[in-house]
């Protein structure tokens, strides 16, 4: 790179400044993308948590919890063929 700037008559200091600016922009974009992905992941996790709280299976399991002892929904489920 430095040889090409000498060959075309560009000052080496200008090329160094340009390379530094490009590196800084690349770093800033990488950090922005990381931040955006982390926010999207957090939103997705919140949606999944809310969906799991509202799901019928989870609500049924919560209703089966009596007096601090937990019984699984599978223990109380009625087999559809036997009904």
C-alpha positions, 0 to 999 in steps of 0.5 A: 500500500505504501509503495502504491502511494509513493508510485502515484504521488500520494503522501504516505501520511494521508494514506496512514490517516485514511487507513486509521479512519477505515479501521475506526469505522470498521470497529464502530460498525462491528460494535453497533452490530453486536449491540443490535444483535444483543438487543434483538436476542433479549427481545426474543428471549422476553417473547419466549418467556411470555409465551411459555408463561401463557402456554396452556401446558405451563398454566396446567402445570401451575394449577397442579402445584398444590401446597408447595408440592409439585406434581407434573402434568404428565402424572395427571394427564389422561391418555387420549386413546383411553378416554 
